[in-house]
Amino acid sequence: ILESIIQFSYEIAGFNRIEALTNLDAAPSMNLLIKLGFKQDGILRGYTSFQEGYIDQRCFSLLKSDWQKKSAVIY
């Protein structure tokens, strides 16, 4: 299902970039993003408010050109 959403985002909605944020220790989420072709851009320090303070978030992105290269290999 995620692949279909990504494909729609690029082909129909006209996106060039999709971003995803995870907690720093969210290994299953990070592994899924990497499997889909996302690349880590970096850490956004103090990005999200949580309880009484702020926490860091890990930022991933997938460019349309990267998705097209990955899709060409799969199909």
ZATOR-431982 format. One record per residue: residue in three letters; residue number from 1; z, x, y of N, C-alpha, C in turn. Coordinates in pm, 1 decimal. Atoms other than C-alpha are relative to their C-alpha. Layout:
# residues N
{'ALA',NUM,{Z,X,Y},{Z,X,Y},{Z,X,Y}}
...
***
This chain:
# residues 75
{'ILE',1,{0.0,82.1,-119.9},{0.0,0.0,0.0},{0.0,86.6,126.4}}
{'LEU',2,{-3.7,-85.6,-119.2},{79.1,282.1,246.0},{-136.8,58.6,31.5}}
{'GLU',3,{133.9,-53.1,-22.5},{-265.9,430.3,194.7},{-88.8,-102.0,69.4}}
{'SER',4,{78.9,107.2,-63.1},{-420.5,94.9,289.3},{37.6,-17.6,146.3}}
{'ILE',5,{-45.7,12.4,-138.7},{-210.1,74.7,604.5},{-52.1,116.4,83.2}}
{'ILE',6,{50.9,-117.5,-71.7},{-308.7,427.7,703.1},{-149.8,-14.7,23.0}}
{'GLN',7,{145.4,18.0,-12.5},{-677.3,356.6,634.1},{-32.2,-103.3,108.6}}
{'PHE',8,{19.2,102.7,-102.4},{-658.3,38.1,844.7},{27.1,56.2,139.3}}
{'SER',9,{-37.6,-55.8,-130.4},{-487.5,227.6,1126.4},{-110.8,86.0,59.0}}
{'TYR',10,{106.6,-87.8,-48.4},{-771.3,478.2,1150.0},{-133.1,-73.1,15.4}}
{'GLU',11,{133.1,61.3,-0.7},{-1076.1,264.6,1067.0},{-9.8,-125.2,86.2}}
{'ILE',12,{6.3,127.2,-73.0},{-990.3,-70.2,1226.5},{72.0,8.6,134.8}}
{'ALA',13,{-80.4,-4.5,-123.1},{-716.0,-5.9,1483.8},{-39.5,115.0,91.8}}
{'GLY',14,{49.0,-108.3,-84.2},{-875.3,315.9,1608.9},{102.2,108.3,32.0}}
{'PHE',15,{-99.2,-105.4,-23.9},{-570.5,540.6,1583.5},{-60.4,137.3,-25.8}}
{'ASN',16,{33.4,-139.1,29.7},{-611.5,917.0,1593.9},{119.5,71.4,-62.2}}
{'ARG',17,{-122.5,-66.8,46.0},{-249.4,1003.4,1508.7},{103.3,-104.8,-39.6}}
{'ILE',18,{-111.6,82.2,44.3},{30.7,840.6,1311.8},{120.5,91.8,-9.2}}
{'GLU',19,{-123.2,-78.2,4.0},{386.6,965.9,1351.5},{104.3,-71.0,-85.2}}
{'ALA',20,{-112.7,53.1,77.0},{688.2,922.4,1128.2},{120.5,88.5,26.7}}
{'LEU',21,{-124.8,-72.5,-22.7},{1048.7,1021.3,1191.1},{93.6,-23.1,-117.3}}
{'THR',22,{-98.7,12.3,106.2},{1312.2,1091.6,928.9},{129.4,67.1,43.8}}
{'ASN',23,{-122.5,-77.3,-16.7},{1672.1,1200.8,922.3},{-24.3,138.3,-58.5}}
{'LEU',24,{22.2,-137.8,43.4},{1700.8,1574.1,864.7},{17.5,19.5,-149.9}}
{'ASP',25,{-29.1,-17.6,142.5},{1832.5,1530.4,509.8},{-65.2,-105.5,-89.4}}
{'ALA',26,{63.5,108.8,74.9},{1604.6,1245.1,394.1},{-112.8,53.1,-88.3}}
{'ALA',27,{98.8,-65.3,86.7},{1429.8,1437.2,116.3},{-102.5,-96.5,-61.1}}
{'PRO',28,{101.3,90.4,57.4},{1266.5,1134.8,-56.6},{-103.9,-45.6,103.4}}
{'SER',29,{93.4,41.5,-105.5},{1113.5,1016.8,272.4},{-93.3,112.9,39.2}}
{'MET',30,{82.2,-115.5,-36.3},{993.5,1364.8,362.9},{-102.5,30.1,-108.6}}
{'ASN',31,{91.7,-26.3,110.9},{841.0,1413.6,17.4},{-114.4,-100.8,-3.7}}
{'LEU',32,{104.0,102.9,-3.2},{652.4,1083.4,44.6},{-100.2,28.6,112.0}}
{'LEU',33,{89.3,-29.4,-112.5},{513.1,1174.6,386.7},{-89.8,119.5,-31.2}}
{'ILE',34,{78.3,-119.0,34.6},{401.9,1516.6,262.8},{-105.3,-34.8,-104.4}}
{'LYS',35,{95.4,43.1,102.4},{237.9,1356.3,-41.8},{-117.5,-76.5,61.8}}
{'LEU',36,{105.0,75.3,-68.9},{42.6,1128.8,195.3},{-84.4,87.4,93.4}}
{'GLY',37,{77.5,-91.1,-83.3},{-77.1,1432.3,391.4},{58.6,28.2,136.7}}
{'PHE',38,{-65.4,-24.8,-128.1},{163.9,1427.6,685.8},{44.5,145.2,7.6}}
{'LYS',39,{-48.1,-135.2,-24.3},{256.5,1762.0,838.4},{121.7,-8.8,93.3}}
{'GLN',40,{-118.2,0.2,-85.3},{592.3,1842.2,995.0},{-33.4,63.7,133.8}}
{'ASP',41,{20.5,-51.8,-135.7},{568.5,1885.7,1371.8},{122.4,74.1,50.4}}
{'GLY',42,{-121.1,-66.8,-45.7},{928.9,1983.6,1425.0},{118.5,-93.3,0.5}}
{'ILE',43,{-124.9,74.8,-7.9},{1278.8,1862.0,1497.0},{18.4,-47.8,143.7}}
{'LEU',44,{-28.0,57.7,-131.4},{1353.0,1629.1,1786.2},{151.4,-5.0,14.8}}
{'ARG',45,{-145.3,-12.6,-14.5},{1702.2,1723.9,1895.1},{57.4,-116.4,80.4}}
{'GLY',46,{-68.5,109.0,-68.4},{1937.2,1440.5,1992.8},{-90.1,-118.3,28.9}}
{'TYR',47,{105.1,98.6,-26.0},{1650.9,1193.9,1959.2},{44.8,-145.0,-15.9}}
{'THR',48,{-38.0,137.6,32.4},{1820.6,885.9,1815.8},{149.4,-20.4,17.0}}
{'SER',49,{-142.3,29.9,-11.9},{2148.6,724.2,1909.1},{51.2,-52.3,-133.6}}
{'PHE',50,{-59.9,39.5,127.2},{2378.6,676.2,1613.0},{150.8,-2.2,16.9}}
{'GLN',51,{-143.4,21.6,-17.1},{2731.8,537.5,1619.2},{41.4,40.1,141.7}}
{'GLU',52,{-51.2,-38.7,-132.4},{2903.7,718.1,1908.8},{-76.4,116.7,63.4}}
{'GLY',53,{70.4,-116.9,-53.3},{2646.5,993.6,1963.8},{-148.3,-4.7,-29.5}}
{'TYR',54,{143.6,-12.8,24.5},{2296.3,1118.4,1901.9},{-23.3,93.5,-117.4}}
{'ILE',55,{33.6,-84.4,114.9},{2131.6,1270.0,1595.3},{-141.8,53.5,14.3}}
{'ASP',56,{132.5,-59.6,2.2},{1833.0,1493.3,1538.3},{-88.8,-76.8,-97.4}}
{'GLN',57,{97.8,62.2,88.8},{1515.9,1357.7,1377.5},{-110.6,100.4,-29.3}}
{'ARG',58,{112.8,-83.9,39.7},{1240.8,1535.9,1187.1},{-127.8,-80.5,25.0}}
{'CYS',59,{124.3,68.9,-36.3},{893.0,1445.8,1318.8},{-115.4,49.2,-86.8}}
{'PHE',60,{120.5,-27.9,77.9},{584.7,1428.6,1096.6},{-117.3,-72.6,64.7}}
{'SER',61,{117.3,70.0,-50.0},{228.9,1339.9,1193.5},{-116.0,16.1,-97.0}}
{'LEU',62,{122.2,-2.9,79.4},{-101.3,1264.3,1026.1},{-115.2,-32.0,94.3}}
{'LEU',63,{117.0,20.3,-84.5},{-424.0,1306.8,1220.6},{-112.2,-64.9,-80.7}}
{'LYS',64,{113.2,65.5,65.5},{-733.4,1103.4,1143.4},{-85.8,101.9,-74.0}}
{'SER',65,{84.5,-101.9,63.6},{-928.0,1421.2,1066.3},{65.0,53.3,-128.7}}
{'ASP',66,{-69.8,-43.6,121.6},{-660.9,1533.7,815.7},{-11.1,-105.8,-109.7}}
{'TRP',67,{9.4,109.7,96.6},{-666.7,1191.8,648.0},{-139.5,-6.2,-60.8}}
{'GLN',68,{137.1,4.8,49.4},{-1045.5,1198.0,620.7},{-27.0,113.0,-99.1}}
{'LYS',69,{15.6,-112.6,93.1},{-1036.0,1542.3,456.0},{70.8,-29.4,-130.9}}
{'LYS',70,{-78.0,30.9,120.5},{-765.0,1429.5,212.6},{-68.7,-109.9,-79.7}}
{'SER',71,{65.9,112.1,67.1},{-949.8,1105.4,133.8},{-129.2,43.7,-69.1}}
{'ALA',72,{124.6,-49.6,59.9},{-1274.3,1292.3,64.1},{27.7,69.9,-131.6}}
{'VAL',73,{-36.5,-70.0,123.8},{-1095.4,1497.8,-202.4},{41.5,-99.0,-107.5}}
{'ILE',74,{-51.8,98.4,95.6},{-932.0,1193.9,-366.0},{-113.9,-82.1,-60.0}}
{'TYR',75,{105.6,90.7,46.7},{-1245.1,976.6,-389.7},{-121.3,74.6,-33.6}}
***
